[in-house]
Amino acid sequence: MPTATLSLFRFEGLGPKLWVIGQMAAARLSLGREPHLMFWKLCGSGTGEGFTPKLNWGVWAILAAWPDEATARRQIAQSPVCRRWRSHAVEACSLYMSPLSARGSWAGVNPFVPETHPADPAGPLAVLTRASVKPGRALRFWKRVPDISAVIGADPNVLFKIGIGEVPLLHQITFSVWPDTASMARFARGDGPHG
């Protein structure tokens, strides 16, 4: 079954932070040659609740798609890129996910197409949304973000959340983990700024 991964790395100190900024260009060459890697994006992250235009210079991410979980685990453990990133980071973790639903395309492809469609998945549910913000609409988009950040930050059901982006201010990704589908749906369809 296809597997999506989000690997997060935390860097401390000026040297490691400058190193990972350089990796935003350098790692692209290596990832392009990575066996079995079907899709990948290098991302920075936001501060506070994570959904802000202000960059968090200490947390960076690799979002990827693999043919199956065993391959994803093996490649993330052995990949030269991931090994280098872990060696410079003070913390690293990877989340392994089976896609349940996917809409739209990303760079002309839909990298997270599920093989099956379970009626109501049991256990935690991860949600990834991506927005391509047109420069002429960026101000309007970013004006709504503080309200959305406040609501998700106050939601007792969200287990984890982070805002990441592949292009600062213009290509934004929200990632959140919920205990179940009902909790996520209450947030997404609620009366707040997101609903």
C-alpha angles and dihedrals in degrees: 000000000000113000129207119202134194113194115191124196128189119206128192129195132030097274098055092042092053089046093055092047087058089050090064084077104023098049091055091074094052096042090052088062097041111127115244094002104137098180137358143174130190111218143185122211140230130242130245110015084359098248099098135105089238110100122234100219091196103058124062132167145205114208113194147166124218135181093248143350096259091055091046093052093046095047095045089051094047105027112119090223095052092043091052092047091049091049091057097039127084090210135019135174136169128207117208116206138179110219113240101175137004133181131185131006136279119209087346097309138081101228097180104055110151123228093213135024111221113201096229117355117221121229132014120355124207119206125197122186126181129200127191102204115205111224092238091056099039095099092053091046094050093046089065095048099080091056092048091047091052093050096048091043090056096044107109092204101061108100097189137356138178137167115221133173140196094202116028113252094351111059107041132176129193118200124187137165121214131187091238145346094268093057092050093046092052090055097043095046098033129116095261129102091283097053 
